[in-house]
């Protein structure tokens, strides 16, 4: 469902994306799925949950699970800095999930001519989270995350 | 008339009436002579009909109408209650429930006329009069004869010819004179439509058509328009001018089907003389009134007709099919409970105001009065919580009252004799729990009826009474509500379960050796495990007990079974009274805070490290003579304990049913009221974490479900 919605959004004239930094790379997250962006805060660990699940936070009275995008992508564990943010995603299938990112860069607008689908290499986990690549006006490339794949539970 | 605002009330009340009918008809089956029961059923059917009529649900109205007719006859002693009739009545209730479900979904009753039921009901009605020929009609008319004179003082004695009520004015008189001169006759005719007739207006139309072949309808009562709109009871009267003899005209009317009879006579000069005088003095205004009176008389006489004109609400245009269920879930709340709530809220506001003023006062007085205010606030919020919970509480009666009917049906299906005994229906539970508890209970009851109880022959052999007994007992036990389903049947055959489990590969024979009977019985709660050799319609597809267990656990409850072969089984469901807010003990393990529900805690003990013994490589302590296994929470929670290994242990003794265990924690914080928040499916892999709560400082603490650890 999530995936379908993203594709639907791509077909419209243009869409806005939040550009985030995770490790060396920059990724785009469709703004339609972003509920909120909050600063790093105390995370309560939940025993026996998947390794990339960091725990739960209190988001204005609601308990929201938080995952590390770095761990999910098989990168080095997060080092929390002043720039670290938790992006709260609202996904149809998975509900509300927080994703820890190194930094939030900017918001860009891409129209569908600037977005190209990528064929996924099933052997590489990291690439599988990317559904398409956007060419920014400045000439840079942004990998647009397949949020459904990000939120899907797997090691 | 817009009736949509009453829809919720209608649905609620209809449910109540249906439930009441179910119960009463069951009672009637036991004691068919009980007039109180019959009267109660009659009243419920009558109210249902009236409500359905007002809301414009014609099909529902028709069906209840016929049910009411049958009971009217039973009440008058004309029909005896028979088993076949009870079955049909139950089918009617199912059909009504069908309508209700449809109304709830779409605010439309659907299109199922349930004609076979209406026919069956009419067959019952007609059967008793078979020998007496016209008996049903005659009987219905008989009371009419008694009542009618009172209602229409002006008319003549023969109540069948209601056309006498028609006011004849000078216009008619002129026509009459003219017709007389032409050799035509004036007839007054009253036509009776069968009570079971569904399309009365259509029949009336056919009657009018038939009449027009023989002459002309001068006047009708009710008006032609009202007749077309079905705004009449079971009869209408006409004044006809015709050249044919009266018999021929009446014959023509009777050719129309579903017409019970037509009675008429020739109008004479006298009719007009009296009438015109009457008409002059009273004018038009009295006419509707009298019509109503007559209608009331007729309805009372027939004891079956709609109470007040239901037709206005019955316009088909009002029934718009909607895609979504149109009704929200509601709780009916005692106004007193709301008053208490209101009072508490006002107290809360006062407390807030006092706090505000304290905050702006001098430093010297501040601290003392702050604490005072906070204590006050605390008591207010606790009371508030309690009364909100009370508002959410409903008796489980609404769920369990459908079970006697279910058992009755199963008795027929399974060919076993059984009886259901229920106590504690008034026990209250949170509405959300009550809504969810129905299915698990039904599973357990079916299970008892199908697997538990033996057939009558076997029971006889074993020296038990032929009729199997199933008990459903509910009661409150501390902060829990316990619901027990008990039967005096065969009990669970542990050996059979063990064999089956081995055969299915659920356990190995070696494992089976070491398992206690209780552990083996617990295997029944595993998915797809059914011991009954034969799969029956009622239970035995193996999708029962595991569903029961998971559903009850989802409600933070637990289910246990005790069984004795040959004597019976007892299934015990234990549910928390409320779900959202609990009293909890806050503890520290490592550097993390956790909450443990107070309801499962027995005591808290300080145990010297040296007191720990090893039994079968498991750590246990001895406490007041009993051996209790201990569970080190830091190991379960995968955190480093901050206490040195030889320091005294802080042990929280928890209890689940008759099992007891000690949870070792690092530190106690204290007791606190916590609001349970769901963790969601996303993170909750561990069964012993039942949720989370948000602490005063905004931090999230997890709630440990001690039941899952014991």
Interface residues (C-beta under 8 A of the other chain):
Chain A: X42 X44 X45 X46 X47 X48 X49 X50 X53 X55 X56 X57 X58 X61 X62 X63 X65 X94 X95 X96 X97 X151 X153
Chain B: X592 X636 X637 X638 X639 X677 X678 X679 X680 X682 X683 X684 X685 X686 X689 X692 X694 X698 X699 X700 X701 X702
